[in-house]
Amino acid sequence: MPQQPEVTLVGKIGSMALIRREDNDIDYNIFSRLGAHLQPGMVWVSSGATEIGRLDYMKRNHGRVIDTDDEETAKTDYSAQGQAILMENYRRFISPMYSVRQLLVEHMHFNDPVKRENIRTFLLRCTQQGAIPIVNYNDPVSVEENRRMELSSLRRQHNGVVECVDNDETAAVVATLLRARTLLILTSVEGIYAEADDPTTLVQNITGSDAQEVVARMADLQAACIGASRKGAGGAWAKLQFMKAPVLAGTRVIIGHARHPIDALLAGDVPCTRIGVGL
């Protein structure tokens, strides 16, 4: 049996990390830094289509937003507009030596065994064929009301339903599918804080002698995150929850600020949270 090609990195970046907030424009420096690092054997999960589409629409319409009271409709239209710009910039900054491919996914794709396997084999073919896949949730065709109904139906059938609530979950599911060596989550903070509002409490390592011990320590940290929102303590609870499956599959997880170079995060040369066995 031929050996599965190794995926060295699954990475994810959030919407606001791709935007210069001070002037509401794309941060081309971020795209340039990402493009310089990405190469075959890596899978990149990218948010940003909706926000980039909104900003682009406003630029072309004298600062006006889409005229609708339906937020879902506006999100659909913005994300469809932003997807093209998102991919344009990845293609612009990734080395011309490599192919760039887009994969738009929905929650149903990961909850269907055949579709899930199709995604897995497609991403592995990208590695073999010198291509870099850019993955994003397919917002234009996923209306929130329908998604809730579909997820409710799935939960009645079995546990372990993939929701794709955000791209942290999408990246974690992809990393687990591929048994990636490393999962990198780029955020707007340095990592997981023991106290949500205190950067001096950065948790640098969550480790143990085996995966089960690591997951137990992740659960201990989650207990301090339960509070005001579903995601808990600035999103830390949800991030830790999503990262359990990759850790159990043998993937090392790194959570760090998007301003840091990927190489520095992978090497542990900058502040970040590293999760895995025997760090």
C-alpha positions as CSV (number, residue, x, y, z in Angstrom):
1,M,0.0,0.0,0.0
2,P,1.5,3.4,-1.0
3,Q,2.4,5.7,1.9
4,Q,0.0,8.6,2.6
5,P,1.8,11.9,1.7
6,E,2.6,13.9,4.8
7,V,0.8,17.2,5.4
8,T,3.2,19.2,7.5
9,L,0.9,22.0,8.4
10,V,-2.7,23.0,8.5
11,G,-3.0,26.7,9.3
12,K,-5.9,29.0,9.9
13,I,-6.2,32.8,10.0
14,G,-9.2,34.8,11.1
15,S,-10.9,37.6,9.2
16,M,-9.7,40.6,11.2
17,A,-6.1,39.5,11.0
18,L,-6.3,40.1,7.2
19,I,-7.6,43.7,7.7
20,R,-5.9,47.0,8.6
21,R,-8.5,48.2,11.1
22,E,-7.1,51.8,11.1
23,D,-8.1,52.4,7.5
24,N,-10.6,49.5,6.8
25,D,-8.5,47.9,4.0
26,I,-6.8,44.6,3.3
27,D,-3.5,44.1,5.1
28,Y,-1.3,43.1,2.1
29,N,1.7,42.7,4.4
30,I,-0.1,39.7,6.0
31,F,-0.9,38.2,2.6
32,S,2.7,38.7,1.6
33,R,4.1,37.0,4.7
34,L,1.7,34.1,4.4
35,G,2.4,33.7,0.7
36,A,6.2,33.6,1.3
37,H,5.8,30.6,3.6
38,L,3.1,28.5,2.1
39,Q,4.2,25.6,0.0
40,P,2.9,22.1,-1.1
41,G,2.3,19.9,1.9
42,M,0.4,22.7,3.6
43,V,-3.3,23.3,3.8
44,W,-4.5,26.9,4.6
45,V,-7.9,27.6,6.1
46,S,-8.8,31.3,5.6
47,S,-11.6,33.4,6.9
48,G,-12.0,36.9,5.6
49,A,-14.3,36.6,2.6
50,T,-17.3,38.3,4.2
51,E,-15.4,41.2,5.7
52,I,-13.3,41.8,2.6
53,G,-16.4,41.7,0.5
54,R,-18.1,44.2,2.7
55,L,-15.2,46.6,2.5
56,D,-14.9,46.2,-1.3
57,Y,-18.6,46.8,-1.8
58,M,-18.4,50.0,0.2
59,K,-15.4,51.2,-1.8
60,R,-17.4,50.7,-5.0
61,N,-20.6,52.3,-3.7
62,H,-19.4,55.5,-2.1
63,G,-19.3,54.1,1.4
64,R,-22.8,52.6,1.3
65,V,-23.5,49.1,2.6
66,I,-26.0,46.7,1.0
67,D,-29.5,48.0,1.5
68,T,-31.3,45.1,3.3
69,D,-32.7,44.4,6.7
70,D,-31.7,40.7,6.3
71,E,-28.2,40.2,7.7
72,E,-28.0,36.7,6.2
73,T,-28.7,38.1,2.7
74,A,-26.0,40.7,3.2
75,K,-23.5,38.2,4.5
76,T,-24.2,35.9,1.4
77,D,-23.6,38.8,-1.0
78,Y,-20.5,40.1,0.8
79,S,-18.9,36.7,1.1
80,A,-19.5,35.9,-2.6
81,Q,-17.8,39.2,-3.5
82,G,-15.0,38.7,-1.0
83,Q,-14.1,35.2,-2.1
84,A,-12.8,36.3,-5.4
85,I,-10.6,39.0,-3.8
86,L,-9.4,36.6,-1.1
87,M,-8.2,34.1,-3.7
88,E,-6.7,36.8,-5.9
89,N,-4.5,37.9,-3.0
90,Y,-3.4,34.3,-2.1
91,R,-2.5,33.7,-5.8
92,R,-0.7,37.0,-6.0
93,F,1.6,36.4,-3.1
94,I,2.2,32.6,-3.2
95,S,5.2,31.6,-5.2
96,P,4.3,31.1,-9.0
97,M,6.1,27.8,-8.7
98,Y,3.1,26.4,-7.0
99,S,-0.6,25.8,-8.0
100,V,-3.2,27.4,-5.8
101,R,-6.6,25.7,-5.4
102,Q,-9.8,26.8,-3.6
103,L,-12.0,24.4,-1.6
104,L,-15.3,25.8,-0.2
105,V,-16.8,23.5,2.4
106,E,-20.1,23.2,4.4
107,H,-20.9,21.4,7.6
108,M,-22.8,18.7,5.7
109,H,-19.6,17.8,3.8
110,F,-17.9,16.7,7.0
111,N,-20.9,14.9,8.4
112,D,-21.3,12.7,5.2
113,P,-18.6,9.9,5.2
114,V,-18.4,9.9,1.4
115,K,-18.0,13.7,1.1
116,R,-15.5,13.7,4.0
117,E,-13.4,11.1,2.3
118,N,-13.5,13.1,-1.0
119,I,-12.2,16.1,0.8
120,R,-9.4,14.1,2.4
121,T,-8.2,12.6,-0.8
122,F,-8.5,15.9,-2.7
123,L,-6.3,17.6,-0.1
124,L,-3.7,14.8,-0.2
125,R,-3.7,15.0,-4.0
126,C,-2.8,18.7,-3.7
127,T,0.2,17.7,-1.7
128,Q,1.3,15.2,-4.4
129,Q,0.6,17.6,-7.3
130,G,2.5,20.6,-6.0
131,A,-0.7,22.6,-5.1
132,I,-1.6,24.6,-2.1
133,P,-5.3,24.4,-1.1
134,I,-7.1,27.4,0.4
135,V,-10.1,26.3,2.4
136,N,-13.0,28.4,3.5
137,Y,-16.6,27.9,4.7
138,N,-19.1,28.3,1.8
139,D,-21.2,31.1,3.3
140,P,-23.0,32.0,0.1
141,V,-25.0,28.8,0.0
142,S,-25.4,28.1,3.7
143,V,-28.3,30.0,5.2
144,E,-28.3,30.0,9.0
145,E,-31.9,28.8,9.4
146,N,-31.3,25.8,7.1
147,R,-28.0,25.0,8.8
148,R,-29.7,24.9,12.2
149,M,-32.3,22.5,10.8
150,E,-29.7,20.3,9.2
151,L,-27.6,20.2,12.4
152,S,-30.6,19.4,14.5
153,S,-31.5,16.5,12.2
154,L,-27.9,15.2,12.4
155,R,-27.8,15.3,16.2
156,R,-30.9,13.1,16.3
157,Q,-29.0,10.5,14.3
158,H,-25.6,10.5,16.0
159,N,-23.2,12.3,18.3
160,G,-20.0,14.0,17.1
161,V,-21.7,16.3,14.6
162,V,-19.3,18.8,12.9
163,E,-21.0,22.2,13.0
164,C,-18.3,24.4,11.3
165,V,-19.4,27.2,13.6
166,D,-16.2,29.0,12.7
167,N,-13.0,28.2,10.8
168,D,-11.2,27.2,14.0
169,E,-13.4,24.1,13.9
170,T,-13.0,23.7,10.2
171,A,-9.2,23.7,10.5
172,A,-9.3,21.3,13.4
173,V,-11.4,18.9,11.5
174,V,-9.2,19.1,8.4
175,A,-6.0,18.6,10.5
176,T,-7.6,15.5,12.1
177,L,-8.7,14.1,8.8
178,L,-5.1,14.5,7.4
179,R,-3.3,13.6,10.6
180,A,-1.2,16.7,10.0
181,R,2.0,17.2,11.8
182,T,1.1,20.7,13.0
183,L,-2.1,22.8,13.3
184,L,-1.4,26.5,13.5
185,I,-4.2,28.9,14.6
186,L,-3.4,32.5,14.0
187,T,-5.4,34.9,16.2
188,S,-5.5,38.5,17.5
189,V,-3.9,37.5,20.9
190,E,-0.7,35.6,21.8
191,G,-2.4,32.4,22.7
192,I,-4.4,30.9,25.6
193,Y,-4.5,33.0,28.7
194,A,-5.1,31.5,32.1
195,E,-7.0,34.7,32.9
196,A,-8.8,35.9,29.8
197,D,-8.0,39.6,30.2
198,D,-4.4,39.3,31.5
199,P,-1.8,38.7,28.8
200,T,0.8,38.1,31.5
201,T,-0.9,34.7,32.2
202,L,-0.1,33.3,28.7
203,V,-0.1,29.5,28.9
204,Q,3.0,28.6,26.9
205,N,2.7,24.8,27.0
206,I,-0.1,22.3,27.5
207,T,1.6,19.0,27.5
208,G,1.7,15.5,29.0
209,S,3.1,12.1,28.7
210,D,0.4,11.0,26.3
211,A,-2.5,12.5,24.3
212,Q,-5.1,11.7,27.0
213,E,-3.1,13.5,29.6
214,V,-2.8,16.6,27.3
215,V,-6.6,16.6,26.7
216,A,-7.2,16.4,30.4
217,R,-5.1,19.5,31.0
218,M,-6.9,21.3,28.2
219,A,-10.2,20.5,30.0
220,D,-8.8,21.9,33.2
221,L,-8.0,25.2,31.4
222,Q,-11.5,25.2,29.9
223,A,-13.1,25.1,33.3
224,A,-11.7,28.6,33.9
225,C,-13.2,29.8,30.6
226,I,-16.9,29.1,31.3
227,G,-18.7,32.4,31.5
228,A,-20.4,35.0,29.5
229,S,-20.6,33.4,26.0
230,R,-20.8,30.1,24.2
231,K,-17.1,30.5,23.2
232,G,-16.1,31.4,26.7
233,A,-13.3,33.8,27.8
234,G,-12.6,35.4,24.5
235,G,-13.0,32.2,22.5
236,A,-10.5,30.2,24.5
237,W,-13.0,27.6,25.6
238,A,-14.1,26.8,22.0
239,K,-10.6,26.8,20.6
240,L,-9.5,24.3,23.2
241,Q,-12.6,22.2,22.5
242,F,-12.0,22.1,18.8
243,M,-8.3,21.3,19.3
244,K,-8.9,18.1,21.3
245,A,-9.5,15.8,18.3
246,P,-6.3,16.9,16.5
247,V,-4.2,16.3,19.7
248,L,-5.7,12.8,20.1
249,A,-4.8,12.2,16.4
250,G,-1.2,13.1,17.1
251,T,-1.1,16.6,15.8
252,R,0.8,19.4,17.6
253,V,-1.2,22.5,18.0
254,I,0.2,26.1,18.1
255,I,-2.0,29.1,18.8
256,G,-0.4,32.5,18.3
257,H,-0.7,36.1,17.2
258,A,-1.1,36.7,13.4
259,R,1.6,39.4,13.5
260,H,4.3,36.8,14.1
261,P,6.0,35.1,11.2
262,I,5.0,31.5,10.8
263,D,8.5,30.2,11.0
264,A,9.0,31.9,14.4
265,L,5.7,30.4,15.7
266,L,6.6,26.9,14.6
267,A,10.1,27.2,16.2
268,G,8.7,28.6,19.4
269,D,10.8,31.8,19.1
270,V,7.8,34.1,19.9
271,P,5.1,34.0,22.6
272,C,2.4,31.5,21.8
273,T,0.6,28.5,23.2
274,R,1.9,25.1,22.2
275,I,-0.2,21.9,22.8
276,G,0.9,18.4,22.4
277,V,2.7,15.3,23.8
278,G,6.2,15.7,25.2
279,L,6.8,19.4,24.2
